[in-house]
Amino acid sequence: MVHKMIKVTLIKSAIGYSKRQKNTVKALGLRRLGYTIEHEDTPVIRGMVRKVSHLVRVE
């Protein structure tokens, strides 16, 4: 079975945001600005992306 994938890119720094949001960015595997990583499109990942939607871009 082929799983749908989404690309998540960090477009804005987490500096100045809450520790919780910084931890969410780190948990998504985003290390630095412009860094892109692919994840399976699951409800868990979607929820994490929604919480930091002002910092990331999803494709």
mmJSON file of the N, C-alpha and C atoms, coordinates in Angstrom:
{"data_MODEL":{"atom_site":{
"group_PDB":["ATOM","ATOM","ATOM","ATOM","ATOM","ATOM","ATOM","ATOM","ATOM","ATOM","ATOM","ATOM","ATOM","ATOM","ATOM","ATOM","ATOM","ATOM","ATOM","ATOM","ATOM","ATOM","ATOM","ATOM","ATOM","ATOM","ATOM","ATOM","ATOM","ATOM","ATOM","ATOM","ATOM","ATOM","ATOM","ATOM","ATOM","ATOM","ATOM","ATOM","ATOM","ATOM","ATOM","ATOM","ATOM","ATOM","ATOM","ATOM","ATOM","ATOM","ATOM","ATOM","ATOM","ATOM","ATOM","ATOM","ATOM","ATOM","ATOM","ATOM","ATOM","ATOM","ATOM","ATOM","ATOM","ATOM","ATOM","ATOM","ATOM","ATOM","ATOM","ATOM","ATOM","ATOM","ATOM","ATOM","ATOM","ATOM","ATOM","ATOM","ATOM","ATOM","ATOM","ATOM","ATOM","ATOM","ATOM","ATOM","ATOM","ATOM","ATOM","ATOM","ATOM","ATOM","ATOM","ATOM","ATOM","ATOM","ATOM","ATOM","ATOM","ATOM","ATOM","ATOM","ATOM","ATOM","ATOM","ATOM","ATOM","ATOM","ATOM","ATOM","ATOM","ATOM","ATOM","ATOM","ATOM","ATOM","ATOM","ATOM","ATOM","ATOM","ATOM","ATOM","ATOM","ATOM","ATOM","ATOM","ATOM","ATOM","ATOM","ATOM","ATOM","ATOM","ATOM","ATOM","ATOM","ATOM","ATOM","ATOM","ATOM","ATOM","ATOM","ATOM","ATOM","ATOM","ATOM","ATOM","ATOM","ATOM","ATOM","ATOM","ATOM","ATOM","ATOM","ATOM","ATOM","ATOM","ATOM","ATOM","ATOM","ATOM","ATOM","ATOM","ATOM","ATOM","ATOM","ATOM","ATOM","ATOM","ATOM","ATOM","ATOM","ATOM","ATOM","ATOM","ATOM"],
"id":[1,2,3,4,5,6,7,8,9,10,11,12,13,14,15,16,17,18,19,20,21,22,23,24,25,26,27,28,29,30,31,32,33,34,35,36,37,38,39,40,41,42,43,44,45,46,47,48,49,50,51,52,53,54,55,56,57,58,59,60,61,62,63,64,65,66,67,68,69,70,71,72,73,74,75,76,77,78,79,80,81,82,83,84,85,86,87,88,89,90,91,92,93,94,95,96,97,98,99,100,101,102,103,104,105,106,107,108,109,110,111,112,113,114,115,116,117,118,119,120,121,122,123,124,125,126,127,128,129,130,131,132,133,134,135,136,137,138,139,140,141,142,143,144,145,146,147,148,149,150,151,152,153,154,155,156,157,158,159,160,161,162,163,164,165,166,167,168,169,170,171,172,173,174,175,176,177],
"type_symbol":["N","C","C","N","C","C","N","C","C","N","C","C","N","C","C","N","C","C","N","C","C","N","C","C","N","C","C","N","C","C","N","C","C","N","C","C","N","C","C","N","C","C","N","C","C","N","C","C","N","C","C","N","C","C","N","C","C","N","C","C","N","C","C","N","C","C","N","C","C","N","C","C","N","C","C","N","C","C","N","C","C","N","C","C","N","C","C","N","C","C","N","C","C","N","C","C","N","C","C","N","C","C","N","C","C","N","C","C","N","C","C","N","C","C","N","C","C","N","C","C","N","C","C","N","C","C","N","C","C","N","C","C","N","C","C","N","C","C","N","C","C","N","C","C","N","C","C","N","C","C","N","C","C","N","C","C","N","C","C","N","C","C","N","C","C","N","C","C","N","C","C","N","C","C","N","C","C"],
"label_atom_id":["N","CA","C","N","CA","C","N","CA","C","N","CA","C","N","CA","C","N","CA","C","N","CA","C","N","CA","C","N","CA","C","N","CA","C","N","CA","C","N","CA","C","N","CA","C","N","CA","C","N","CA","C","N","CA","C","N","CA","C","N","CA","C","N","CA","C","N","CA","C","N","CA","C","N","CA","C","N","CA","C","N","CA","C","N","CA","C","N","CA","C","N","CA","C","N","CA","C","N","CA","C","N","CA","C","N","CA","C","N","CA","C","N","CA","C","N","CA","C","N","CA","C","N","CA","C","N","CA","C","N","CA","C","N","CA","C","N","CA","C","N","CA","C","N","CA","C","N","CA","C","N","CA","C","N","CA","C","N","CA","C","N","CA","C","N","CA","C","N","CA","C","N","CA","C","N","CA","C","N","CA","C","N","CA","C","N","CA","C","N","CA","C","N","CA","C","N","CA","C","N","CA","C","N","CA","C"],
"label_alt_id":[null,null,null,null,null,null,null,null,null,null,null,null,null,null,null,null,null,null,null,null,null,null,null,null,null,null,null,null,null,null,null,null,null,null,null,null,null,null,null,null,null,null,null,null,null,null,null,null,null,null,null,null,null,null,null,null,null,null,null,null,null,null,null,null,null,null,null,null,null,null,null,null,null,null,null,null,null,null,null,null,null,null,null,null,null,null,null,null,null,null,null,null,null,null,null,null,null,null,null,null,null,null,null,null,null,null,null,null,null,null,null,null,null,null,null,null,null,null,null,null,null,null,null,null,null,null,null,null,null,null,null,null,null,null,null,null,null,null,null,null,null,null,null,null,null,null,null,null,null,null,null,null,null,null,null,null,null,null,null,null,null,null,null,null,null,null,null,null,null,null,null,null,null,null,null,null,null],
"label_comp_id":["MET","MET","MET","VAL","VAL","VAL","HIS","HIS","HIS","LYS","LYS","LYS","MET","MET","MET","ILE","ILE","ILE","LYS","LYS","LYS","VAL","VAL","VAL","THR","THR","THR","LEU","LEU","LEU","ILE","ILE","ILE","LYS","LYS","LYS","SER","SER","SER","ALA","ALA","ALA","ILE","ILE","ILE","GLY","GLY","GLY","TYR","TYR","TYR","SER","SER","SER","LYS","LYS","LYS","ARG","ARG","ARG","GLN","GLN","GLN","LYS","LYS","LYS","ASN","ASN","ASN","THR","THR","THR","VAL","VAL","VAL","LYS","LYS","LYS","ALA","ALA","ALA","LEU","LEU","LEU","GLY","GLY","GLY","LEU","LEU","LEU","ARG","ARG","ARG","ARG","ARG","ARG","LEU","LEU","LEU","GLY","GLY","GLY","TYR","TYR","TYR","THR","THR","THR","ILE","ILE","ILE","GLU","GLU","GLU","HIS","HIS","HIS","GLU","GLU","GLU","ASP","ASP","ASP","THR","THR","THR","PRO","PRO","PRO","VAL","VAL","VAL","ILE","ILE","ILE","ARG","ARG","ARG","GLY","GLY","GLY","MET","MET","MET","VAL","VAL","VAL","ARG","ARG","ARG","LYS","LYS","LYS","VAL","VAL","VAL","SER","SER","SER","HIS","HIS","HIS","LEU","LEU","LEU","VAL","VAL","VAL","ARG","ARG","ARG","VAL","VAL","VAL","GLU","GLU","GLU"],
"label_asym_id":["A","A","A","A","A","A","A","A","A","A","A","A","A","A","A","A","A","A","A","A","A","A","A","A","A","A","A","A","A","A","A","A","A","A","A","A","A","A","A","A","A","A","A","A","A","A","A","A","A","A","A","A","A","A","A","A","A","A","A","A","A","A","A","A","A","A","A","A","A","A","A","A","A","A","A","A","A","A","A","A","A","A","A","A","A","A","A","A","A","A","A","A","A","A","A","A","A","A","A","A","A","A","A","A","A","A","A","A","A","A","A","A","A","A","A","A","A","A","A","A","A","A","A","A","A","A","A","A","A","A","A","A","A","A","A","A","A","A","A","A","A","A","A","A","A","A","A","A","A","A","A","A","A","A","A","A","A","A","A","A","A","A","A","A","A","A","A","A","A","A","A","A","A","A","A","A","A"],
"label_entity_id":["1","1","1","1","1","1","1","1","1","1","1","1","1","1","1","1","1","1","1","1","1","1","1","1","1","1","1","1","1","1","1","1","1","1","1","1","1","1","1","1","1","1","1","1","1","1","1","1","1","1","1","1","1","1","1","1","1","1","1","1","1","1","1","1","1","1","1","1","1","1","1","1","1","1","1","1","1","1","1","1","1","1","1","1","1","1","1","1","1","1","1","1","1","1","1","1","1","1","1","1","1","1","1","1","1","1","1","1","1","1","1","1","1","1","1","1","1","1","1","1","1","1","1","1","1","1","1","1","1","1","1","1","1","1","1","1","1","1","1","1","1","1","1","1","1","1","1","1","1","1","1","1","1","1","1","1","1","1","1","1","1","1","1","1","1","1","1","1","1","1","1","1","1","1","1","1","1"],
"label_seq_id":[1,1,1,2,2,2,3,3,3,4,4,4,5,5,5,6,6,6,7,7,7,8,8,8,9,9,9,10,10,10,11,11,11,12,12,12,13,13,13,14,14,14,15,15,15,16,16,16,17,17,17,18,18,18,19,19,19,20,20,20,21,21,21,22,22,22,23,23,23,24,24,24,25,25,25,26,26,26,27,27,27,28,28,28,29,29,29,30,30,30,31,31,31,32,32,32,33,33,33,34,34,34,35,35,35,36,36,36,37,37,37,38,38,38,39,39,39,40,40,40,41,41,41,42,42,42,43,43,43,44,44,44,45,45,45,46,46,46,47,47,47,48,48,48,49,49,49,50,50,50,51,51,51,52,52,52,53,53,53,54,54,54,55,55,55,56,56,56,57,57,57,58,58,58,59,59,59],
"pdbx_PDB_ins_code":[null,null,null,null,null,null,null,null,null,null,null,null,null,null,null,null,null,null,null,null,null,null,null,null,null,null,null,null,null,null,null,null,null,null,null,null,null,null,null,null,null,null,null,null,null,null,null,null,null,null,null,null,null,null,null,null,null,null,null,null,null,null,null,null,null,null,null,null,null,null,null,null,null,null,null,null,null,null,null,null,null,null,null,null,null,null,null,null,null,null,null,null,null,null,null,null,null,null,null,null,null,null,null,null,null,null,null,null,null,null,null,null,null,null,null,null,null,null,null,null,null,null,null,null,null,null,null,null,null,null,null,null,null,null,null,null,null,null,null,null,null,null,null,null,null,null,null,null,null,null,null,null,null,null,null,null,null,null,null,null,null,null,null,null,null,null,null,null,null,null,null,null,null,null,null,null,null],
"Cartn_x":[0.846,0.0,0.895,0.6,1.384,0.774,1.625,1.159,1.375,0.423,0.557,1.57,2.413,3.46,3.205,3.645,3.589,4.991,5.322,6.599,6.351,7.14,7.024,8.333,8.239,9.413,9.32,10.405,10.467,10.75,9.802,9.954,10.153,9.961,10.132,10.73,11.637,12.319,11.348,11.617,10.796,11.263,12.308,12.805,11.702,11.454,10.43,9.08,8.968,7.72,7.864,6.765,6.782,7.64,8.089,8.901,8.133,6.838,6.0,6.047,5.988,6.048,7.435,8.477,9.845,10.01,9.435,9.513,8.756,7.647,6.87,7.671,8.33,9.175,10.291,10.907,11.989,11.461,10.277,9.679,9.333,9.048,8.795,10.094,11.226,12.514,13.094,12.549,13.021,14.149,15.314,16.499,16.804,16.639,17.003,16.076,16.123,15.289,15.527,14.453,14.548,14.675,14.772,14.913,13.578,13.599,12.38,12.51,11.426,11.412,10.067,10.078,8.849,8.345,7.031,6.37,5.179,4.784,3.535,2.396,1.358,0.203,-0.723,-0.422,-1.233,-1.885,-2.941,-3.59,-2.642,-1.679,-0.725,0.149,0.7,1.555,0.742,-0.475,-1.348,-1.608,-1.831,-2.074,-0.858,0.323,1.555,1.77,1.532,1.697,0.71,-0.51,-1.53,-1.125,-0.474,-0.056,1.053,1.855,2.94,2.775,1.535,1.261,1.827,2.02,2.576,4.093,4.706,6.157,6.562,5.612,5.947,5.085,5.58,4.807,4.65,3.468,3.179,2.879,3.482,3.236,2.741],
"Cartn_y":[-1.185,0.0,1.254,2.168,3.392,4.467,5.048,6.09,7.45,8.33,9.684,10.437,11.217,11.953,13.459,14.198,15.661,16.201,17.321,17.988,19.164,19.25,20.339,21.125,22.446,23.319,24.39,24.597,25.656,26.976,27.915,29.191,30.371,30.142,31.211,30.622,31.36,30.889,30.76,29.788,29.567,30.431,31.233,32.118,33.108,33.257,34.181,33.526,32.25,31.519,30.606,30.044,29.234,27.985,27.481,26.255,25.101,25.088,24.029,24.031,25.241,25.345,24.99,25.382,25.022,23.503,22.854,21.395,20.719,21.304,20.749,20.825,21.958,22.119,21.074,20.885,19.902,18.482,18.188,16.859,16.558,17.587,17.404,17.138,17.326,17.057,18.249,19.439,20.649,21.266,21.434,21.888,23.355,23.847,25.237,25.807,27.11,27.766,27.178,26.963,26.425,24.914,24.279,22.827,22.169,21.184,20.479,19.011,18.443,17.03,16.438,15.166,14.48,13.624,13.669,12.849,12.162,11.034,10.409,11.32,11.35,12.203,11.5,11.672,11.052,12.147,11.805,12.806,13.41,12.637,13.13,14.224,13.958,14.944,16.165,15.956,17.082,17.989,17.393,18.171,18.985,18.378,19.086,20.263,20.032,21.091,22.222,21.879,22.895,23.787,23.222,23.988,24.991,24.713,25.635,26.117,26.233,26.577,27.943,28.838,30.157,30.1,28.955,28.805,27.905,27.144,26.149,26.309,25.704,25.613,24.134,23.726,22.327,22.182,21.152,20.848,19.425],
"Cartn_z":[0.0,0.0,0.0,-0.899,-1.02,-0.122,0.737,1.639,1.006,1.177,0.666,1.527,0.86,1.565,1.45,2.462,2.408,2.686,2.041,2.28,3.203,4.263,5.225,5.201,4.985,4.914,5.988,6.717,7.724,7.013,7.088,6.377,7.32,8.627,9.599,10.876,11.498,12.693,13.871,14.73,15.925,17.098,16.891,17.953,18.321,19.598,20.059,20.257,19.87,20.066,21.276,21.723,22.936,22.781,23.914,23.958,23.309,23.506,22.952,21.418,20.826,19.369,18.854,19.586,19.21,19.218,20.239,20.338,19.206,18.775,17.669,16.373,16.142,14.951,14.968,16.132,16.279,16.054,16.569,16.42,14.962,14.185,12.754,11.991,12.651,12.029,11.297,11.545,10.873,11.676,11.041,11.762,11.552,10.317,10.022,8.957,8.77,7.773,6.394,5.662,4.314,4.269,5.427,5.513,5.187,4.295,3.89,4.251,4.736,5.083,4.671,4.271,3.876,5.024,5.213,6.226,5.595,6.181,5.775,6.174,5.353,5.63,6.619,7.913,8.965,9.8,10.526,11.392,12.424,12.917,13.906,13.303,12.129,11.45,11.067,10.573,10.203,11.411,12.573,13.786,14.19,14.074,14.416,13.466,12.177,11.177,11.438,11.816,12.086,13.253,14.259,15.433,15.131,14.105,13.738,12.294,11.842,10.442,10.058,11.035,10.755,10.546,10.814,10.661,9.496,8.964,7.931,6.682,5.597,4.357,4.041,3.605,3.301,1.827,1.217,-0.204,-0.319],
"occupancy":[1.0,1.0,1.0,1.0,1.0,1.0,1.0,1.0,1.0,1.0,1.0,1.0,1.0,1.0,1.0,1.0,1.0,1.0,1.0,1.0,1.0,1.0,1.0,1.0,1.0,1.0,1.0,1.0,1.0,1.0,1.0,1.0,1.0,1.0,1.0,1.0,1.0,1.0,1.0,1.0,1.0,1.0,1.0,1.0,1.0,1.0,1.0,1.0,1.0,1.0,1.0,1.0,1.0,1.0,1.0,1.0,1.0,1.0,1.0,1.0,1.0,1.0,1.0,1.0,1.0,1.0,1.0,1.0,1.0,1.0,1.0,1.0,1.0,1.0,1.0,1.0,1.0,1.0,1.0,1.0,1.0,1.0,1.0,1.0,1.0,1.0,1.0,1.0,1.0,1.0,1.0,1.0,1.0,1.0,1.0,1.0,1.0,1.0,1.0,1.0,1.0,1.0,1.0,1.0,1.0,1.0,1.0,1.0,1.0,1.0,1.0,1.0,1.0,1.0,1.0,1.0,1.0,1.0,1.0,1.0,1.0,1.0,1.0,1.0,1.0,1.0,1.0,1.0,1.0,1.0,1.0,1.0,1.0,1.0,1.0,1.0,1.0,1.0,1.0,1.0,1.0,1.0,1.0,1.0,1.0,1.0,1.0,1.0,1.0,1.0,1.0,1.0,1.0,1.0,1.0,1.0,1.0,1.0,1.0,1.0,1.0,1.0,1.0,1.0,1.0,1.0,1.0,1.0,1.0,1.0,1.0,1.0,1.0,1.0,1.0,1.0,1.0],
"B_iso_or_equiv":[0.0,0.0,0.0,0.0,0.0,0.0,0.0,0.0,0.0,0.0,0.0,0.0,0.0,0.0,0.0,0.0,0.0,0.0,0.0,0.0,0.0,0.0,0.0,0.0,0.0,0.0,0.0,0.0,0.0,0.0,0.0,0.0,0.0,0.0,0.0,0.0,0.0,0.0,0.0,0.0,0.0,0.0,0.0,0.0,0.0,0.0,0.0,0.0,0.0,0.0,0.0,0.0,0.0,0.0,0.0,0.0,0.0,0.0,0.0,0.0,0.0,0.0,0.0,0.0,0.0,0.0,0.0,0.0,0.0,0.0,0.0,0.0,0.0,0.0,0.0,0.0,0.0,0.0,0.0,0.0,0.0,0.0,0.0,0.0,0.0,0.0,0.0,0.0,0.0,0.0,0.0,0.0,0.0,0.0,0.0,0.0,0.0,0.0,0.0,0.0,0.0,0.0,0.0,0.0,0.0,0.0,0.0,0.0,0.0,0.0,0.0,0.0,0.0,0.0,0.0,0.0,0.0,0.0,0.0,0.0,0.0,0.0,0.0,0.0,0.0,0.0,0.0,0.0,0.0,0.0,0.0,0.0,0.0,0.0,0.0,0.0,0.0,0.0,0.0,0.0,0.0,0.0,0.0,0.0,0.0,0.0,0.0,0.0,0.0,0.0,0.0,0.0,0.0,0.0,0.0,0.0,0.0,0.0,0.0,0.0,0.0,0.0,0.0,0.0,0.0,0.0,0.0,0.0,0.0,0.0,0.0,0.0,0.0,0.0,0.0,0.0,0.0],
"pdbx_formal_charge":[null,null,null,null,null,null,null,null,null,null,null,null,null,null,null,null,null,null,null,null,null,null,null,null,null,null,null,null,null,null,null,null,null,null,null,null,null,null,null,null,null,null,null,null,null,null,null,null,null,null,null,null,null,null,null,null,null,null,null,null,null,null,null,null,null,null,null,null,null,null,null,null,null,null,null,null,null,null,null,null,null,null,null,null,null,null,null,null,null,null,null,null,null,null,null,null,null,null,null,null,null,null,null,null,null,null,null,null,null,null,null,null,null,null,null,null,null,null,null,null,null,null,null,null,null,null,null,null,null,null,null,null,null,null,null,null,null,null,null,null,null,null,null,null,null,null,null,null,null,null,null,null,null,null,null,null,null,null,null,null,null,null,null,null,null,null,null,null,null,null,null,null,null,null,null,null,null],
"auth_seq_id":[1,1,1,2,2,2,3,3,3,4,4,4,5,5,5,6,6,6,7,7,7,8,8,8,9,9,9,10,10,10,11,11,11,12,12,12,13,13,13,14,14,14,15,15,15,16,16,16,17,17,17,18,18,18,19,19,19,20,20,20,21,21,21,22,22,22,23,23,23,24,24,24,25,25,25,26,26,26,27,27,27,28,28,28,29,29,29,30,30,30,31,31,31,32,32,32,33,33,33,34,34,34,35,35,35,36,36,36,37,37,37,38,38,38,39,39,39,40,40,40,41,41,41,42,42,42,43,43,43,44,44,44,45,45,45,46,46,46,47,47,47,48,48,48,49,49,49,50,50,50,51,51,51,52,52,52,53,53,53,54,54,54,55,55,55,56,56,56,57,57,57,58,58,58,59,59,59],
"auth_comp_id":["MET","MET","MET","VAL","VAL","VAL","HIS","HIS","HIS","LYS","LYS","LYS","MET","MET","MET","ILE","ILE","ILE","LYS","LYS","LYS","VAL","VAL","VAL","THR","THR","THR","LEU","LEU","LEU","ILE","ILE","ILE","LYS","LYS","LYS","SER","SER","SER","ALA","ALA","ALA","ILE","ILE","ILE","GLY","GLY","GLY","TYR","TYR","TYR","SER","SER","SER","LYS","LYS","LYS","ARG","ARG","ARG","GLN","GLN","GLN","LYS","LYS","LYS","ASN","ASN","ASN","THR","THR","THR","VAL","VAL","VAL","LYS","LYS","LYS","ALA","ALA","ALA","LEU","LEU","LEU","GLY","GLY","GLY","LEU","LEU","LEU","ARG","ARG","ARG","ARG","ARG","ARG","LEU","LEU","LEU","GLY","GLY","GLY","TYR","TYR","TYR","THR","THR","THR","ILE","ILE","ILE","GLU","GLU","GLU","HIS","HIS","HIS","GLU","GLU","GLU","ASP","ASP","ASP","THR","THR","THR","PRO","PRO","PRO","VAL","VAL","VAL","ILE","ILE","ILE","ARG","ARG","ARG","GLY","GLY","GLY","MET","MET","MET","VAL","VAL","VAL","ARG","ARG","ARG","LYS","LYS","LYS","VAL","VAL","VAL","SER","SER","SER","HIS","HIS","HIS","LEU","LEU","LEU","VAL","VAL","VAL","ARG","ARG","ARG","VAL","VAL","VAL","GLU","GLU","GLU"],
"auth_asym_id":["A","A","A","A","A","A","A","A","A","A","A","A","A","A","A","A","A","A","A","A","A","A","A","A","A","A","A","A","A","A","A","A","A","A","A","A","A","A","A","A","A","A","A","A","A","A","A","A","A","A","A","A","A","A","A","A","A","A","A","A","A","A","A","A","A","A","A","A","A","A","A","A","A","A","A","A","A","A","A","A","A","A","A","A","A","A","A","A","A","A","A","A","A","A","A","A","A","A","A","A","A","A","A","A","A","A","A","A","A","A","A","A","A","A","A","A","A","A","A","A","A","A","A","A","A","A","A","A","A","A","A","A","A","A","A","A","A","A","A","A","A","A","A","A","A","A","A","A","A","A","A","A","A","A","A","A","A","A","A","A","A","A","A","A","A","A","A","A","A","A","A","A","A","A","A","A","A"],
"auth_atom_id":["N","CA","C","N","CA","C","N","CA","C","N","CA","C","N","CA","C","N","CA","C","N","CA","C","N","CA","C","N","CA","C","N","CA","C","N","CA","C","N","CA","C","N","CA","C","N","CA","C","N","CA","C","N","CA","C","N","CA","C","N","CA","C","N","CA","C","N","CA","C","N","CA","C","N","CA","C","N","CA","C","N","CA","C","N","CA","C","N","CA","C","N","CA","C","N","CA","C","N","CA","C","N","CA","C","N","CA","C","N","CA","C","N","CA","C","N","CA","C","N","CA","C","N","CA","C","N","CA","C","N","CA","C","N","CA","C","N","CA","C","N","CA","C","N","CA","C","N","CA","C","N","CA","C","N","CA","C","N","CA","C","N","CA","C","N","CA","C","N","CA","C","N","CA","C","N","CA","C","N","CA","C","N","CA","C","N","CA","C","N","CA","C","N","CA","C","N","CA","C","N","CA","C","N","CA","C"],
"pdbx_PDB_model_num":[1,1,1,1,1,1,1,1,1,1,1,1,1,1,1,1,1,1,1,1,1,1,1,1,1,1,1,1,1,1,1,1,1,1,1,1,1,1,1,1,1,1,1,1,1,1,1,1,1,1,1,1,1,1,1,1,1,1,1,1,1,1,1,1,1,1,1,1,1,1,1,1,1,1,1,1,1,1,1,1,1,1,1,1,1,1,1,1,1,1,1,1,1,1,1,1,1,1,1,1,1,1,1,1,1,1,1,1,1,1,1,1,1,1,1,1,1,1,1,1,1,1,1,1,1,1,1,1,1,1,1,1,1,1,1,1,1,1,1,1,1,1,1,1,1,1,1,1,1,1,1,1,1,1,1,1,1,1,1,1,1,1,1,1,1,1,1,1,1,1,1,1,1,1,1,1,1]
}}}
